Every structure is written in C-alpha cells, then in structure tokens.
Amino acid sequence: MNQINHCTTGAVLFEAETDSLRDCVVLAVKSCADLRGAYLRGADLSEANLSGANLRRAYLTDAYLNGADLSEADLSDADLRGADLRGANLIGADLRGADLRGANLIGAYLRKADLSGANLYDGSLASH
C-alpha cells in the first residue's frame, strides 16, 4: 500500500495498492485526484504520465521528473527546488510562482508554459 500525503497537514490525499510511490502518483493522476499540496520530496517520477495533474503547491523538492509528461499540469506555487526536469514535457503547464531554484530544465519542452513569477535562480534552463 502506498499513499500520498499533504505536505503540511499530513492528510492522506490518495492511496492505492501499488508497489511504488511512482505507480501510486500515476494512478492518482489517472483518477483525477486532487494532489494539491502533495508531499513528494525526492520522488522518482521519471517518465511518468502526469499530464493534467493538479500539483498546485506540491512539495517536489529534489524530485526526479526527467522525461515526465507534465503537459497542462497545474504546478503553480509548487516547490521544485533541485528537481530534475530534464526533457520533461511542460507544454501548457502552469508554473506561476513555482520555486525552481537549482532545478534542471535542460531539454524541457516549455511551449505555452506560464512561468510568471517563478523563481529560476541558479536553475539550468535550455528549452526546445
């Protein structure tokens, strides 16, 4: 059993009979679960299909999101410090106010992504 908890309250946002947190997150997104404020620090979500996910204010510090599909995802005000987003699909993603300090966005697809107010200090950024 894996579960996704809220980063400040600890409340269970989603749980599933899965072998990994990655699979649990993918199932949550498939079922349109509200993952606002999810605590996913250091989670390995590489290559995961998270298209359209509601990850507003999620805690994704040091998460591995390389190659992940985050198209149209709501990542506004999310904490993505040090996250690995190499080659991630962020087309149309809402990253307003996101903390991307030290994040690796090399090769990320950022077309139509909204980065208004995002903190990109010391991040690696080269997009398609």
CYANA upper distance limits for C-alpha pairs under 8 A (distance plus 0.5 A):
  1 MET  CA     15 GLU  CA      7.51
  1 MET  CA     16 ALA  CA      6.21
  1 MET  CA     17 GLU  CA      4.91
  1 MET  CA     18 THR  CA      6.17
  1 MET  CA     19 ASP  CA      7.64
  2 ASN  CA     15 GLU  CA      6.10
  2 ASN  CA     16 ALA  CA      6.12
  2 ASN  CA     17 GLU  CA      6.84
  2 ASN  CA     18 THR  CA      6.59
  2 ASN  CA     19 ASP  CA      7.84
  2 ASN  CA     20 SER  CA      7.21
  2 ASN  CA     21 LEU  CA      6.42
  2 ASN  CA     24 CYS  CA      6.80
  3 GLN  CA     12 VAL  CA      7.18
  3 GLN  CA     13 LEU  CA      7.96
  3 GLN  CA     14 PHE  CA      6.11
  3 GLN  CA     15 GLU  CA      4.52
  3 GLN  CA     16 ALA  CA      6.93
  3 GLN  CA     21 LEU  CA      7.72
  3 GLN  CA     24 CYS  CA      7.41
  4 ILE  CA     12 VAL  CA      6.40
  4 ILE  CA     13 LEU  CA      6.03
  4 ILE  CA     14 PHE  CA      5.76
  4 ILE  CA     15 GLU  CA      6.74
  4 ILE  CA     21 LEU  CA      8.31
  4 ILE  CA     24 CYS  CA      8.18
  4 ILE  CA     25 VAL  CA      7.96
  4 ILE  CA     38 ALA  CA      6.94
  4 ILE  CA     39 TYR  CA      7.28
  4 ILE  CA     40 LEU  CA      8.07
  5 ASN  CA     10 GLY  CA      5.72
  5 ASN  CA     11 ALA  CA      5.90
  5 ASN  CA     12 VAL  CA      4.98
  5 ASN  CA     13 LEU  CA      5.89
  5 ASN  CA     14 PHE  CA      7.77
  5 ASN  CA     38 ALA  CA      6.20
  5 ASN  CA     39 TYR  CA      6.19
  6 HIS  CA     10 GLY  CA      5.23
  6 HIS  CA     11 ALA  CA      5.75
  6 HIS  CA     12 VAL  CA      6.90
  6 HIS  CA     13 LEU  CA      6.87
  6 HIS  CA     35 LEU  CA      8.44
  6 HIS  CA     36 ARG  CA      8.14
  6 HIS  CA     37 GLY  CA      5.78
  6 HIS  CA     38 ALA  CA      5.05
  6 HIS  CA     39 TYR  CA      5.98
  7 CYS  CA     37 GLY  CA      6.13
  7 CYS  CA     38 ALA  CA      6.00
  7 CYS  CA     39 TYR  CA      4.91
  7 CYS  CA     58 ALA  CA      7.82
  7 CYS  CA     59 TYR  CA      7.00
  8 THR  CA     37 GLY  CA      8.09
 13 LEU  CA     33 ALA  CA      8.21
 13 LEU  CA     34 ASP  CA      7.61
 13 LEU  CA     35 LEU  CA      6.85
 13 LEU  CA     38 ALA  CA      7.80
 14 PHE  CA     24 CYS  CA      8.42
 14 PHE  CA     28 ALA  CA      6.96
 14 PHE  CA     33 ALA  CA      7.60
 14 PHE  CA     35 LEU  CA      8.37
 15 GLU  CA     24 CYS  CA      7.32
 15 GLU  CA     28 ALA  CA      8.47
 16 ALA  CA     24 CYS  CA      6.41
 16 ALA  CA     27 LEU  CA      8.33
 17 GLU  CA     24 CYS  CA      8.31
 18 THR  CA     23 ASP  CA      6.77
 18 THR  CA     24 CYS  CA      6.58
 19 ASP  CA     23 ASP  CA      7.62
 20 SER  CA     24 CYS  CA      6.89
 21 LEU  CA     25 VAL  CA      6.68
 21 LEU  CA     43 ALA  CA      7.87
 22 ARG  CA     26 VAL  CA      6.78
 22 ARG  CA     43 ALA  CA      7.73
 22 ARG  CA     44 ASP  CA      6.85
 22 ARG  CA     45 LEU  CA      5.96
 22 ARG  CA     48 ALA  CA      8.00
 23 ASP  CA     27 LEU  CA      6.62
 24 CYS  CA     28 ALA  CA      6.63
 25 VAL  CA     29 VAL  CA      6.72
 26 VAL  CA     30 LYS  CA      6.67
 26 VAL  CA     48 ALA  CA      7.22
 26 VAL  CA     49 ASN  CA      7.00
 26 VAL  CA     50 LEU  CA      6.92
 27 LEU  CA     31 SER  CA      6.67
 28 ALA  CA     32 CYS  CA      6.76
 28 ALA  CA     33 ALA  CA      5.63
 28 ALA  CA     35 LEU  CA      8.40
 29 VAL  CA     33 ALA  CA      6.27
 29 VAL  CA     50 LEU  CA      6.62
 29 VAL  CA     51 SER  CA      8.27
 29 VAL  CA     52 GLY  CA      8.15
 29 VAL  CA     53 ALA  CA      6.04
 29 VAL  CA     54 ASN  CA      8.35
 32 CYS  CA     53 ALA  CA      7.74
 33 ALA  CA     54 ASN  CA      8.19
 34 ASP  CA     54 ASN  CA      6.32
 34 ASP  CA     55 LEU  CA      8.13
 35 LEU  CA     53 ALA  CA      8.05
 35 LEU  CA     54 ASN  CA      6.01
 35 LEU  CA     55 LEU  CA      5.72
 35 LEU  CA     56 ARG  CA      7.89
 35 LEU  CA     58 ALA  CA      7.81
 36 ARG  CA     54 ASN  CA      6.47
 36 ARG  CA     55 LEU  CA      5.35
 36 ARG  CA     56 ARG  CA      5.27
 36 ARG  CA     57 ARG  CA      6.34
 36 ARG  CA     58 ALA  CA      6.27
 37 GLY  CA     55 LEU  CA      7.20
 37 GLY  CA     56 ARG  CA      6.78
 37 GLY  CA     57 ARG  CA      5.23
 37 GLY  CA     58 ALA  CA      4.53
 37 GLY  CA     59 TYR  CA      6.98
 37 GLY  CA     78 ALA  CA      8.43
 38 ALA  CA     55 LEU  CA      7.39
 38 ALA  CA     57 ARG  CA      8.00
 38 ALA  CA     58 ALA  CA      5.13
 38 ALA  CA     59 TYR  CA      6.52
 39 TYR  CA     58 ALA  CA      6.68
 39 TYR  CA     59 TYR  CA      5.42
 39 TYR  CA     60 LEU  CA      7.33
 40 LEU  CA     58 ALA  CA      7.75
 40 LEU  CA     59 TYR  CA      6.12
 40 LEU  CA     60 LEU  CA      5.51
 40 LEU  CA     61 THR  CA      7.98
 40 LEU  CA     63 ALA  CA      7.56
 41 ARG  CA     59 TYR  CA      6.41
 41 ARG  CA     60 LEU  CA      5.20
 41 ARG  CA     61 THR  CA      5.42
 41 ARG  CA     62 ASP  CA      6.56
 41 ARG  CA     63 ALA  CA      6.21
 42 GLY  CA     60 LEU  CA      7.23
 42 GLY  CA     61 THR  CA      6.68
 42 GLY  CA     62 ASP  CA      5.18
 42 GLY  CA     63 ALA  CA      4.51
 42 GLY  CA     64 TYR  CA      7.13
 43 ALA  CA     60 LEU  CA      7.89
 43 ALA  CA     62 ASP  CA      8.12
 43 ALA  CA     63 ALA  CA      5.31
 43 ALA  CA     64 TYR  CA      6.61
 44 ASP  CA     63 ALA  CA      6.55
 44 ASP  CA     64 TYR  CA      5.18
 44 ASP  CA     65 LEU  CA      7.26
 45 LEU  CA     63 ALA  CA      7.71
 45 LEU  CA     64 TYR  CA      6.01
 45 LEU  CA     65 LEU  CA      5.56
 45 LEU  CA     66 ASN  CA      8.09
 45 LEU  CA     68 ALA  CA      7.34
 46 SER  CA     64 TYR  CA      6.05
 46 SER  CA     65 LEU  CA      5.06
 46 SER  CA     66 ASN  CA      5.40
 46 SER  CA     67 GLY  CA      6.29
 46 SER  CA     68 ALA  CA      5.91
 47 GLU  CA     65 LEU  CA      7.40
 47 GLU  CA     66 ASN  CA      6.82
 47 GLU  CA     67 GLY  CA      5.06
 47 GLU  CA     68 ALA  CA      4.54
 47 GLU  CA     69 ASP  CA      7.32
 47 GLU  CA     88 ALA  CA      8.49
 48 ALA  CA     65 LEU  CA      8.11
 48 ALA  CA     67 GLY  CA      8.01
 48 ALA  CA     68 ALA  CA      5.28
 48 ALA  CA     69 ASP  CA      6.74
 49 ASN  CA     68 ALA  CA      6.52
 49 ASN  CA     69 ASP  CA      5.35
 49 ASN  CA     70 LEU  CA      7.47
 50 LEU  CA     68 ALA  CA      7.44
 50 LEU  CA     69 ASP  CA      5.92
 50 LEU  CA     70 LEU  CA      5.57
 50 LEU  CA     71 SER  CA      8.01
 50 LEU  CA     73 ALA  CA      7.70
 51 SER  CA     69 ASP  CA      5.97
 51 SER  CA     70 LEU  CA      5.09
 51 SER  CA     71 SER  CA      5.34
 51 SER  CA     72 GLU  CA      6.53
 51 SER  CA     73 ALA  CA      6.20
 52 GLY  CA     70 LEU  CA      7.24
 52 GLY  CA     71 SER  CA      6.72
 52 GLY  CA     72 GLU  CA      5.28
 52 GLY  CA     73 ALA  CA      4.61
 52 GLY  CA     74 ASP  CA      7.43
 53 ALA  CA     70 LEU  CA      7.72
 53 ALA  CA     72 GLU  CA      8.05
 53 ALA  CA     73 ALA  CA      5.17
 53 ALA  CA     74 ASP  CA      6.69
 54 ASN  CA     73 ALA  CA      6.56
 54 ASN  CA     74 ASP  CA      5.46
 54 ASN  CA     75 LEU  CA      7.50
 55 LEU  CA     73 ALA  CA      7.59
 55 LEU  CA     74 ASP  CA      5.98
 55 LEU  CA     75 LEU  CA      5.56
 55 LEU  CA     76 SER  CA      8.05
 55 LEU  CA     78 ALA  CA      7.55
 56 ARG  CA     74 ASP  CA      5.96
 56 ARG  CA     75 LEU  CA      5.16
 56 ARG  CA     76 SER  CA      5.45
 56 ARG  CA     77 ASP  CA      6.56
 56 ARG  CA     78 ALA  CA      6.15
 57 ARG  CA     75 LEU  CA      7.28
 57 ARG  CA     76 SER  CA      6.78
 57 ARG  CA     77 ASP  CA      5.27
 57 ARG  CA     78 ALA  CA      4.51
 57 ARG  CA     79 ASP  CA      7.19
 58 ALA  CA     75 LEU  CA      7.75
 58 ALA  CA     77 ASP  CA      8.16
 58 ALA  CA     78 ALA  CA      5.29
 58 ALA  CA     79 ASP  CA      6.73
 59 TYR  CA     78 ALA  CA      6.61
 59 TYR  CA     79 ASP  CA      5.43
 59 TYR  CA     80 LEU  CA      7.37
 60 LEU  CA     78 ALA  CA      7.61
 60 LEU  CA     79 ASP  CA      6.04
 60 LEU  CA     80 LEU  CA      5.46
 60 LEU  CA     81 ARG  CA      7.87
 60 LEU  CA     83 ALA  CA      7.43
 61 THR  CA     79 ASP  CA      6.33
 61 THR  CA     80 LEU  CA      5.24
 61 THR  CA     81 ARG  CA      5.32
 61 THR  CA     82 GLY  CA      6.42
 61 THR  CA     83 ALA  CA      6.23
 62 ASP  CA     80 LEU  CA      7.44
 62 ASP  CA     81 ARG  CA      6.77
 62 ASP  CA     82 GLY  CA      5.21
 62 ASP  CA     83 ALA  CA      4.79
 62 ASP  CA     84 ASP  CA      7.41
 63 ALA  CA     80 LEU  CA      7.92
 63 ALA  CA     82 GLY  CA      7.98
 63 ALA  CA     83 ALA  CA      5.30
 63 ALA  CA     84 ASP  CA      6.79
 64 TYR  CA     83 ALA  CA      6.53
 64 TYR  CA     84 ASP  CA      5.42
 64 TYR  CA     85 LEU  CA      7.37
 65 LEU  CA     83 ALA  CA      7.49
 65 LEU  CA     84 ASP  CA      5.97
 65 LEU  CA     85 LEU  CA      5.41
 65 LEU  CA     86 ARG  CA      7.85
 65 LEU  CA     88 ALA  CA      7.19
 66 ASN  CA     84 ASP  CA      6.06
 66 ASN  CA     85 LEU  CA      4.98
 66 ASN  CA     86 ARG  CA      5.11
 66 ASN  CA     87 GLY  CA      6.23
 66 ASN  CA     88 ALA  CA      5.87
 67 GLY  CA     85 LEU  CA      7.49
 67 GLY  CA     86 ARG  CA      6.81
 67 GLY  CA     87 GLY  CA      5.28
 67 GLY  CA     88 ALA  CA      4.73
 67 GLY  CA     89 ASN  CA      7.34
 68 ALA  CA     85 LEU  CA      8.11
 68 ALA  CA     87 GLY  CA      8.08
 68 ALA  CA     88 ALA  CA      5.35
 68 ALA  CA     89 ASN  CA      6.74
 69 ASP  CA     88 ALA  CA      6.50
 69 ASP  CA     89 ASN  CA      5.26
 69 ASP  CA     90 LEU  CA      7.38
 70 LEU  CA     88 ALA  CA      7.43
 70 LEU  CA     89 ASN  CA      5.94
 70 LEU  CA     90 LEU  CA      5.55
 70 LEU  CA     91 ILE  CA      7.90
 70 LEU  CA     93 ALA  CA      7.21
 71 SER  CA     89 ASN  CA      6.11
 71 SER  CA     90 LEU  CA      5.17
 71 SER  CA     91 ILE  CA      5.24
 71 SER  CA     92 GLY  CA      6.21
 71 SER  CA     93 ALA  CA      5.92
 72 GLU  CA     90 LEU  CA      7.57
 72 GLU  CA     91 ILE  CA      6.87
 72 GLU  CA     92 GLY  CA      5.17
 72 GLU  CA     93 ALA  CA      4.79
 72 GLU  CA     94 ASP  CA      7.40
 73 ALA  CA     90 LEU  CA      8.11
 73 ALA  CA     92 GLY  CA      7.99
 73 ALA  CA     93 ALA  CA      5.35
 73 ALA  CA     94 ASP  CA      6.77
 74 ASP  CA     93 ALA  CA      6.54
 74 ASP  CA     94 ASP  CA      5.34
 74 ASP  CA     95 LEU  CA      7.38
 75 LEU  CA     93 ALA  CA      7.50
 75 LEU  CA     94 ASP  CA      5.97
 75 LEU  CA     95 LEU  CA      5.49
 75 LEU  CA     96 ARG  CA      7.94
 75 LEU  CA     98 ALA  CA      7.30
 76 SER  CA     94 ASP  CA      6.01
 76 SER  CA     95 LEU  CA      5.01
 76 SER  CA     96 ARG  CA      5.20
 76 SER  CA     97 GLY  CA      6.24
 76 SER  CA     98 ALA  CA      5.93
 77 ASP  CA     95 LEU  CA      7.46
 77 ASP  CA     96 ARG  CA      6.76
 77 ASP  CA     97 GLY  CA      5.12
 77 ASP  CA     98 ALA  CA      4.70
 77 ASP  CA     99 ASP  CA      7.33
 78 ALA  CA     95 LEU  CA      8.05
 78 ALA  CA     97 GLY  CA      7.97
 78 ALA  CA     98 ALA  CA      5.30
 78 ALA  CA     99 ASP  CA      6.79
 79 ASP  CA     98 ALA  CA      6.55
 79 ASP  CA     99 ASP  CA      5.44
 79 ASP  CA    100 LEU  CA      7.42
 80 LEU  CA     98 ALA  CA      7.44
 80 LEU  CA     99 ASP  CA      5.98
 80 LEU  CA    100 LEU  CA      5.47
 80 LEU  CA    101 ARG  CA      7.81
 80 LEU  CA    103 ALA  CA      7.24
 81 ARG  CA     99 ASP  CA      6.41
 81 ARG  CA    100 LEU  CA      5.38
 81 ARG  CA    101 ARG  CA      5.37
 81 ARG  CA    102 GLY  CA      6.24
 81 ARG  CA    103 ALA  CA      6.10
 82 GLY  CA    100 LEU  CA      7.53
 82 GLY  CA    101 ARG  CA      6.89
 82 GLY  CA    102 GLY  CA      5.14
 82 GLY  CA    103 ALA  CA      4.73
 82 GLY  CA    104 ASN  CA      7.49
 82 GLY  CA    123 GLY  CA      8.50
 83 ALA  CA    100 LEU  CA      8.00
 83 ALA  CA    102 GLY  CA      7.93
 83 ALA  CA    103 ALA  CA      5.24
 83 ALA  CA    104 ASN  CA      6.85
 84 ASP  CA    103 ALA  CA      6.48
 84 ASP  CA    104 ASN  CA      5.49
 84 ASP  CA    105 LEU  CA      7.44
 85 LEU  CA    103 ALA  CA      7.52
 85 LEU  CA    104 ASN  CA      5.96
 85 LEU  CA    105 LEU  CA      5.43
 85 LEU  CA    106 ILE  CA      7.82
 85 LEU  CA    108 ALA  CA      7.09
 86 ARG  CA    104 ASN  CA      6.40
 86 ARG  CA    105 LEU  CA      5.47
 86 ARG  CA    106 ILE  CA      5.50
 86 ARG  CA    107 GLY  CA      6.06
 86 ARG  CA    108 ALA  CA      6.04
 87 GLY  CA    105 LEU  CA      7.63
 87 GLY  CA    106 ILE  CA      7.03
 87 GLY  CA    107 GLY  CA      5.01
 87 GLY  CA    108 ALA  CA      4.68
 87 GLY  CA    109 TYR  CA      7.22
 88 ALA  CA    105 LEU  CA      8.14
 88 ALA  CA    107 GLY  CA      7.86
 88 ALA  CA    108 ALA  CA      5.23
 88 ALA  CA    109 TYR  CA      6.75
 89 ASN  CA    108 ALA  CA      6.51
 89 ASN  CA    109 TYR  CA      5.42
 89 ASN  CA    110 LEU  CA      7.55
 90 LEU  CA    108 ALA  CA      7.28
 90 LEU  CA    109 TYR  CA      5.89
 90 LEU  CA    110 LEU  CA      5.58
 90 LEU  CA    111 ARG  CA      7.82
 90 LEU  CA    113 ALA  CA      6.86
 91 ILE  CA    109 TYR  CA      6.36
 91 ILE  CA    110 LEU  CA      5.51
 91 ILE  CA    111 ARG  CA      5.41
 91 ILE  CA    112 LYS  CA      6.25
 91 ILE  CA    113 ALA  CA      6.00
 92 GLY  CA    110 LEU  CA      7.76
 92 GLY  CA    111 ARG  CA      6.92
 92 GLY  CA    112 LYS  CA      5.12
 92 GLY  CA    113 ALA  CA      4.81
 92 GLY  CA    114 ASP  CA      7.55
 93 ALA  CA    110 LEU  CA      8.28
 93 ALA  CA    112 LYS  CA      7.83
 93 ALA  CA    113 ALA  CA      5.17
 93 ALA  CA    114 ASP  CA      6.89
 94 ASP  CA    113 ALA  CA      6.44
 94 ASP  CA    114 ASP  CA      5.56
 94 ASP  CA    115 LEU  CA      7.52
 95 LEU  CA    113 ALA  CA      7.41
 95 LEU  CA    114 ASP  CA      5.95
 95 LEU  CA    115 LEU  CA      5.45
 95 LEU  CA    116 SER  CA      7.68
 95 LEU  CA    118 ALA  CA      7.08
 96 ARG  CA    114 ASP  CA      6.37
 96 ARG  CA    115 LEU  CA      5.46
 96 ARG  CA    116 SER  CA      5.28
 96 ARG  CA    117 GLY  CA      6.10
 96 ARG  CA    118 ALA  CA      6.03
 97 GLY  CA    115 LEU  CA      7.68
 97 GLY  CA    116 SER  CA      6.90
 97 GLY  CA    117 GLY  CA      5.08
 97 GLY  CA    118 ALA  CA      4.73
 97 GLY  CA    119 ASN  CA      7.45
 98 ALA  CA    115 LEU  CA      8.13
 98 ALA  CA    117 GLY  CA      7.85
 98 ALA  CA    118 ALA  CA      5.18
 98 ALA  CA    119 ASN  CA      6.86
 99 ASP  CA    118 ALA  CA      6.39
 99 ASP  CA    119 ASN  CA      5.44
 99 ASP  CA    120 LEU  CA      7.46
100 LEU  CA    118 ALA  CA      7.36
100 LEU  CA    119 ASN  CA      5.93
100 LEU  CA    120 LEU  CA      5.47
100 LEU  CA    121 TYR  CA      7.69
100 LEU  CA    123 GLY  CA      7.14
101 ARG  CA    119 ASN  CA      6.49
101 ARG  CA    120 LEU  CA      5.54
101 ARG  CA    121 TYR  CA      5.36
101 ARG  CA    122 ASP  CA      6.16
101 ARG  CA    123 GLY  CA      5.91
102 GLY  CA    120 LEU  CA      7.77
102 GLY  CA    121 TYR  CA      7.12
102 GLY  CA    122 ASP  CA      5.36
102 GLY  CA    123 GLY  CA      4.58
102 GLY  CA    124 SER  CA      7.49
103 ALA  CA    120 LEU  CA      8.11
103 ALA  CA    122 ASP  CA      8.14
103 ALA  CA    123 GLY  CA      5.25
103 ALA  CA    124 SER  CA      6.83
104 ASN  CA    123 GLY  CA      6.34
104 ASN  CA    124 SER  CA      5.27
104 ASN  CA    125 LEU  CA      7.16
105 LEU  CA    123 GLY  CA      7.76
105 LEU  CA    124 SER  CA      6.05
105 LEU  CA    125 LEU  CA      5.36
105 LEU  CA    126 ALA  CA      7.07
105 LEU  CA    127 SER  CA      7.77
106 ILE  CA    124 SER  CA      6.46
106 ILE  CA    125 LEU  CA      5.57
106 ILE  CA    126 ALA  CA      5.23
106 ILE  CA    127 SER  CA      6.65
107 GLY  CA    125 LEU  CA      8.24
107 GLY  CA    126 ALA  CA      6.26
107 GLY  CA    127 SER  CA      5.40
107 GLY  CA    128 HIS  CA      6.66
108 ALA  CA    126 ALA  CA      7.70
108 ALA  CA    127 SER  CA      5.65
108 ALA  CA    128 HIS  CA      7.14
109 TYR  CA    127 SER  CA      6.22
109 TYR  CA    128 HIS  CA      5.91
110 LEU  CA    127 SER  CA      6.89
110 LEU  CA    128 HIS  CA      7.59
111 ARG  CA    128 HIS  CA      8.35
